[in-house]
Amino acid sequence: MKRYKHNRERILSTIIVFSIALPFFLANMFFGFFPAWFYTRLFGIAFGIVFTVSGLFLSLRQIGNKFKRVCCRVLFVVVGVVVIILMYPEASAGVLDLKAYYLKDYKTTTGVPDYIGSMGKKMRQQTIELNNIELINTKSDSSLHDRTKVLEITYLPHSKFVINIKVVE
């Protein structure tokens, strides 16, 4: 009976992990889409909470050396808190922008960009500064190569996530 219970718990934990991780990996494939960008931030916060709670409440008895066990617990808490601190600002702005996204209540700004950062290779995200507003762009756009063109950028009000970029003639 005990073996059956152990297998059932293992299957349940596997289902829970896949139900959380699979949408995360799918979201990374469609990173230019705001809900996918937002979901990755929420996943990061959930990951940080799991690590922090694990460090606080797991006994880790399988680690025989007490010093190593305490170090692992501290490491779990530190990693969890750092991930939460790094993901919280963007995730909270994303929560505030959900209503604006679904109601299509976007803001628009027009002008010549003051700064256009390079698009990251792993994290497909770049910073565009336009009219003293720092925007988050996740779309590869050939119009951004000429930094002297006037751009009209539509974005979400709190997270500054770029929805659309147009070149103004």
C-alpha positions as CSV (number, residue, x, y, z in Angstrom):
1,M,0.0,0.0,0.0
2,K,2.8,2.4,0.8
3,R,4.4,1.8,-2.6
4,Y,1.1,2.6,-4.3
5,K,0.8,5.9,-2.4
6,H,4.4,6.9,-3.3
7,N,3.8,6.2,-7.0
8,R,0.5,8.2,-6.9
9,E,2.3,11.2,-5.3
10,R,5.0,11.0,-7.9
11,I,2.5,11.0,-10.7
12,L,0.6,13.9,-9.2
13,S,3.7,15.9,-8.7
14,T,4.8,15.2,-12.3
15,I,1.4,16.3,-13.6
16,I,1.6,19.5,-11.6
17,V,5.2,20.3,-12.8
18,F,4.2,19.7,-16.5
19,S,1.0,21.7,-16.1
20,I,3.1,24.7,-15.0
21,A,6.2,24.2,-17.1
22,L,4.6,23.4,-20.5
23,P,2.8,26.7,-20.8
24,F,6.0,28.4,-19.7
25,F,8.0,26.9,-22.6
26,L,5.1,27.6,-25.0
27,A,5.1,31.2,-23.8
28,N,8.8,31.5,-24.6
29,M,8.1,30.5,-28.2
30,F,5.6,33.4,-28.6
31,F,7.4,36.0,-26.6
32,G,6.2,38.9,-28.7
33,F,2.7,38.3,-27.5
34,F,1.9,40.2,-24.3
35,P,0.1,37.3,-22.4
36,A,3.1,35.1,-23.1
37,W,5.5,37.8,-21.8
38,F,3.3,38.3,-18.7
39,Y,3.1,34.5,-18.1
40,T,6.9,34.1,-18.0
41,R,7.0,36.8,-15.3
42,L,4.4,35.0,-13.3
43,F,6.2,31.7,-13.7
44,G,9.4,33.4,-12.4
45,I,7.5,34.6,-9.3
46,A,6.0,31.2,-8.8
47,F,9.4,29.6,-9.1
48,G,10.8,32.0,-6.6
49,I,8.0,31.3,-4.1
50,V,8.5,27.5,-4.5
51,F,12.2,27.9,-3.9
52,T,11.7,30.2,-0.8
53,V,9.1,27.9,0.7
54,S,11.2,24.8,0.0
55,G,14.1,26.4,1.7
56,L,12.1,27.3,4.7
57,F,10.0,24.2,5.2
58,L,11.7,21.2,3.6
59,S,13.7,19.1,6.0
60,L,16.2,17.8,3.4
61,R,17.0,14.8,5.6
62,Q,18.5,12.9,2.7
63,I,21.5,15.2,3.0
64,G,23.4,13.6,5.8
65,N,25.8,16.5,6.7
66,K,23.9,19.1,8.8
67,F,26.2,21.9,7.5
68,K,25.4,21.1,3.9
69,R,21.7,20.8,4.7
70,V,21.6,24.3,6.3
71,C,23.6,25.7,3.3
72,C,21.1,24.2,0.9
73,R,18.2,25.6,2.7
74,V,19.8,29.1,2.8
75,L,20.7,28.8,-0.9
76,F,17.1,27.9,-1.7
77,V,15.8,30.9,0.2
78,V,18.3,33.3,-1.3
79,V,17.7,32.1,-4.9
80,G,13.9,32.3,-4.3
81,V,14.0,35.8,-2.9
82,V,16.3,37.1,-5.6
83,V,14.1,35.7,-8.4
84,I,11.0,37.2,-6.8
85,I,12.8,40.6,-6.5
86,L,13.9,40.5,-10.1
87,M,10.5,39.4,-11.6
88,Y,8.1,41.4,-9.3
89,P,8.3,44.9,-10.9
90,E,7.5,43.6,-14.4
91,A,4.9,41.1,-13.2
92,S,3.1,43.7,-11.1
93,A,3.0,46.1,-14.1
94,G,1.7,43.3,-16.2
95,V,-1.1,42.7,-13.8
96,L,-2.0,46.4,-14.0
97,D,-2.0,46.2,-17.8
98,L,-4.2,43.2,-18.2
99,K,-7.4,45.3,-18.4
100,A,-5.8,47.8,-20.8
101,Y,-4.6,44.9,-23.0
102,Y,-8.0,43.2,-23.3
103,L,-9.9,46.5,-23.7
104,K,-7.2,47.7,-26.2
105,D,-6.7,50.9,-24.1
106,Y,-3.2,51.6,-25.4
107,K,-1.0,54.7,-25.2
108,T,0.8,56.1,-28.3
109,T,3.9,58.2,-28.6
110,T,5.5,59.6,-31.7
111,G,9.1,60.8,-32.3
112,V,12.6,60.0,-33.2
113,P,14.0,57.4,-30.7
114,D,16.6,58.7,-28.2
115,Y,17.9,55.2,-27.7
116,I,17.4,51.8,-29.2
117,G,19.0,48.9,-27.5
118,S,20.1,45.7,-29.2
119,M,17.8,42.7,-29.3
120,G,19.0,40.0,-26.9
121,K,19.8,36.6,-28.3
122,K,18.3,34.5,-25.5
123,M,15.9,37.0,-24.0
124,R,14.2,38.4,-27.1
125,Q,13.7,41.9,-25.6
126,Q,15.1,45.3,-26.2
127,T,14.7,48.8,-24.7
128,I,13.6,51.7,-26.8
129,E,13.6,55.2,-25.3
130,L,11.3,57.6,-27.0
131,N,10.2,61.0,-25.6
132,N,11.8,60.1,-22.2
133,I,9.7,56.9,-22.0
134,E,11.6,53.6,-21.7
135,L,9.6,51.0,-23.6
136,I,10.0,47.2,-23.7
137,N,10.0,45.8,-27.3
138,T,9.9,42.0,-28.0
139,K,9.3,42.2,-31.8
140,S,12.1,42.1,-34.4
141,D,11.4,45.0,-36.7
142,S,13.5,46.1,-39.6
143,S,12.3,49.7,-39.2
144,L,14.3,50.0,-36.0
145,H,17.6,49.7,-37.9
146,D,17.4,53.3,-39.2
147,R,17.5,55.3,-35.9
148,T,16.7,58.6,-37.6
149,K,13.1,57.7,-38.7
150,V,10.1,59.1,-36.8
151,L,8.3,56.2,-35.1
152,E,4.8,55.9,-33.8
153,I,4.8,53.3,-31.0
154,T,1.7,51.9,-29.3
155,Y,2.3,50.5,-25.9
156,L,0.7,49.4,-22.6
157,P,0.5,52.1,-20.0
158,H,2.1,50.4,-16.9
159,S,4.5,47.8,-18.2
160,K,5.5,49.9,-21.3
161,F,5.2,46.7,-23.4
162,V,5.3,47.7,-27.1
163,I,2.2,46.5,-29.0
164,N,2.9,48.1,-32.4
165,I,5.6,50.1,-34.1
166,K,5.0,52.2,-37.2
167,V,7.3,54.4,-39.2
168,V,5.7,57.8,-39.8
169,E,6.4,59.1,-43.3
